[in-house]
Amino acid sequence: GAATTSALAFDATTAQVQAALVALSTIASATVTFSTGAVACSGVGVGIVVTFTGSIVDEDAMTKDFALLGATAGTIAIAETFKGGSEVQTLTCSATLGTFKLTHGAATTSALAFDATAAQVQTALVALSTIASATVTFSGGSTAACSGVGVGIVVTFTGSIADEALLTKDATALVGGTITVVETKKGGREVQTLTCTA
């Protein structure tokens, strides 16, 4: 964002770096760890790992001003180690008749018709005790969960910032049909790593 920390010493501790970051108006909360040692920078480089604990979105990349590191050829490289956000799973349903069930953790939906709407699938999923909230959309503008050529059922776990259990399916009551499930985006908090060499 547009907020900048005060100058941090090359030998700042994790507590000092963390305090400077969470003092910014653009960061709700964060934790800081070092990949090695007890100071932020070294001649061989230190990974400063920042986990944005107060956010479930893909955060803007941090920027740096390392001019104050002096004439020691200091550098800071920044990488997004893990893109923050909600878990997304995509199911592909190919069928023209029958019903299916979805399971998350130990909870299972009631039978859903092959031509269930996105709203019906979403209602069934959020009724499960293991899902706080979720949205469901279908690919290609489809209005039915399944078709002969396959429909992508995109489930976004909006009430969680965790890596969710993969949905499983019971497609035994689908006539000539199949359902596949893939994790499209792993859920979790944003993590950015700054490598400081000085």
C-alpha positions as CSV (number, residue, x, y, z in Angstrom):
1,G,0.0,0.0,0.0
2,A,1.0,3.6,0.5
3,A,2.3,3.2,4.0
4,T,6.0,3.1,4.8
5,T,7.8,1.9,8.0
6,S,10.3,4.0,9.7
7,A,14.0,3.1,9.0
8,L,14.9,-0.4,10.2
9,A,18.5,-1.3,11.1
10,F,20.2,-4.1,9.2
11,D,20.4,-5.9,12.5
12,A,16.8,-5.5,13.5
13,T,15.1,-8.4,15.3
14,T,12.0,-10.2,14.3
15,A,10.1,-8.3,17.0
16,Q,11.3,-4.9,15.6
17,V,10.4,-5.7,12.0
18,Q,7.0,-7.1,13.0
19,A,6.3,-4.0,15.2
20,A,7.2,-1.7,12.3
21,L,4.9,-3.6,9.9
22,V,1.8,-3.9,12.1
23,A,2.1,-0.2,12.9
24,L,1.2,0.5,9.3
25,S,-2.4,1.4,8.6
26,T,-2.4,-1.0,5.6
27,I,-1.6,-4.1,7.6
28,A,-4.1,-5.4,10.1
29,S,-1.7,-8.0,11.7
30,A,1.3,-10.0,10.6
31,T,4.0,-12.3,12.0
32,V,7.7,-12.1,11.1
33,T,10.3,-14.9,11.2
34,F,13.8,-15.1,9.9
35,S,15.1,-18.0,7.8
36,T,18.3,-18.0,9.7
37,G,19.9,-16.1,12.6
38,A,18.5,-13.4,14.8
39,V,19.0,-10.3,12.7
40,A,17.3,-9.1,9.5
41,C,20.3,-8.9,7.2
42,S,23.6,-10.7,6.8
43,G,26.4,-11.1,4.2
44,V,24.9,-14.4,3.0
45,G,21.3,-13.2,3.1
46,V,18.4,-13.7,5.5
47,G,14.9,-14.5,4.5
48,I,12.5,-12.2,6.3
49,V,9.2,-14.2,6.2
50,V,6.1,-12.0,6.6
51,T,2.7,-13.8,7.1
52,F,-0.3,-11.5,6.8
53,T,-2.4,-13.0,9.6
54,G,-5.1,-10.3,9.6
55,S,-6.1,-10.8,5.9
56,I,-7.5,-13.4,3.6
57,V,-6.7,-11.6,0.4
58,D,-3.9,-11.5,-2.1
59,E,-1.9,-8.6,-0.6
60,D,0.0,-6.0,-2.7
61,A,3.7,-6.8,-2.9
62,M,5.8,-5.0,-0.4
63,T,8.4,-2.5,-1.7
64,K,11.7,-1.6,-0.2
65,D,14.1,1.3,0.1
66,F,17.5,0.0,0.9
67,A,19.5,3.1,0.2
68,L,20.3,3.4,3.9
69,L,22.1,0.0,4.0
70,G,25.2,2.0,3.0
71,A,27.9,1.3,0.5
72,T,28.1,-2.4,1.4
73,A,26.3,-3.5,-1.8
74,G,23.2,-4.4,0.3
75,T,20.2,-5.7,-1.5
76,I,16.6,-6.7,-0.6
77,A,14.7,-9.1,-2.9
78,I,11.0,-9.6,-2.4
79,A,9.0,-12.6,-3.5
80,E,5.4,-13.7,-2.9
81,T,5.9,-17.1,-1.3
82,F,2.2,-17.9,-0.9
83,K,-0.7,-16.0,-2.6
84,G,-3.3,-15.2,0.1
85,G,-7.0,-15.9,-0.3
86,S,-9.9,-18.3,-0.1
87,E,-9.6,-21.9,-1.2
88,V,-11.1,-22.7,-4.6
89,Q,-12.0,-26.2,-5.8
90,T,-13.4,-27.1,-9.2
91,L,-15.6,-30.1,-9.8
92,T,-16.4,-31.2,-13.3
93,C,-19.7,-33.1,-13.7
94,S,-20.5,-35.0,-16.8
95,A,-24.0,-36.5,-16.8
96,T,-27.4,-36.1,-18.2
97,L,-29.5,-37.9,-15.6
98,G,-29.4,-38.9,-11.9
99,T,-28.2,-37.4,-8.6
100,F,-24.9,-36.9,-6.8
101,K,-23.8,-36.1,-3.3
102,L,-20.8,-34.0,-2.1
103,T,-18.8,-34.6,1.1
104,H,-16.6,-32.1,3.0
105,G,-14.8,-33.6,6.0
106,A,-17.4,-35.8,7.7
107,A,-20.5,-34.0,6.4
108,T,-22.4,-35.0,3.3
109,T,-25.0,-33.1,1.3
110,S,-28.4,-34.6,0.5
111,A,-28.8,-35.8,-3.1
112,L,-28.4,-33.1,-5.7
113,A,-30.1,-33.5,-9.1
114,F,-27.8,-33.5,-12.2
115,D,-29.5,-30.3,-13.3
116,A,-29.3,-28.6,-9.9
117,T,-28.7,-24.8,-10.1
118,A,-25.6,-23.1,-8.7
119,A,-27.8,-21.7,-5.9
120,Q,-29.0,-25.2,-5.0
121,V,-25.5,-26.6,-4.9
122,Q,-24.3,-23.6,-2.8
123,T,-27.3,-24.0,-0.4
124,A,-26.5,-27.7,0.1
125,L,-22.8,-27.0,0.7
126,V,-23.2,-24.1,3.2
127,A,-25.7,-26.3,5.1
128,L,-22.8,-28.6,6.0
129,S,-21.4,-28.1,9.5
130,T,-17.9,-28.2,8.0
131,I,-18.3,-25.1,5.7
132,A,-18.7,-21.6,7.2
133,S,-19.7,-20.1,3.9
134,A,-19.0,-20.6,0.2
135,T,-20.0,-19.4,-3.3
136,V,-20.8,-21.7,-6.2
137,T,-20.7,-20.8,-9.9
138,F,-20.8,-22.9,-13.1
139,S,-18.5,-22.5,-16.0
140,G,-19.5,-21.5,-19.5
141,G,-22.7,-19.9,-18.4
142,S,-24.3,-23.2,-17.6
143,T,-27.5,-23.2,-15.5
144,A,-27.2,-26.9,-14.6
145,A,-24.5,-28.7,-12.5
146,C,-23.9,-31.4,-15.1
147,S,-24.1,-31.9,-18.8
148,G,-23.0,-34.4,-21.4
149,V,-19.9,-32.5,-22.2
150,G,-19.1,-31.5,-18.5
151,V,-19.7,-28.5,-16.4
152,G,-17.2,-26.9,-14.1
153,I,-18.7,-26.3,-10.6
154,V,-16.5,-23.7,-9.0
155,V,-16.7,-23.7,-5.2
156,T,-15.0,-20.8,-3.3
157,F,-14.7,-21.3,0.4
158,T,-15.4,-17.6,1.4
159,G,-15.7,-18.2,5.1
160,S,-12.2,-19.7,5.6
161,I,-8.6,-18.8,5.1
162,A,-7.4,-22.4,5.6
163,D,-6.3,-25.1,3.2
164,E,-9.7,-26.9,3.0
165,A,-10.2,-30.6,2.8
166,L,-10.8,-31.7,-0.8
167,L,-14.5,-32.2,-1.5
168,T,-15.3,-35.8,-2.3
169,K,-18.2,-37.0,-4.4
170,D,-20.7,-39.9,-4.6
171,A,-21.6,-40.2,-8.2
172,T,-23.0,-43.7,-8.1
173,A,-26.6,-42.4,-8.8
174,L,-25.5,-40.4,-11.9
175,V,-26.5,-42.2,-15.1
176,G,-23.4,-42.6,-17.2
177,G,-21.8,-39.8,-15.3
178,T,-18.6,-38.8,-13.6
179,I,-17.4,-36.0,-11.3
180,T,-13.8,-35.0,-10.9
181,V,-12.5,-32.7,-8.1
182,V,-9.4,-30.6,-8.2
183,E,-8.0,-27.9,-5.9
184,T,-7.8,-24.9,-8.1
185,K,-6.3,-22.5,-5.5
186,K,-5.1,-23.5,-2.1
187,G,-6.5,-21.4,0.7
188,G,-4.4,-19.5,3.2
189,R,-2.8,-16.3,4.4
190,E,-0.5,-14.3,2.2
191,V,3.2,-14.9,2.8
192,Q,5.9,-12.7,1.3
193,T,9.6,-13.3,1.8
194,L,12.2,-10.5,1.7
195,T,15.8,-11.6,1.4
196,C,18.2,-9.0,2.9
197,T,21.9,-9.1,2.1
198,A,24.1,-6.5,3.8
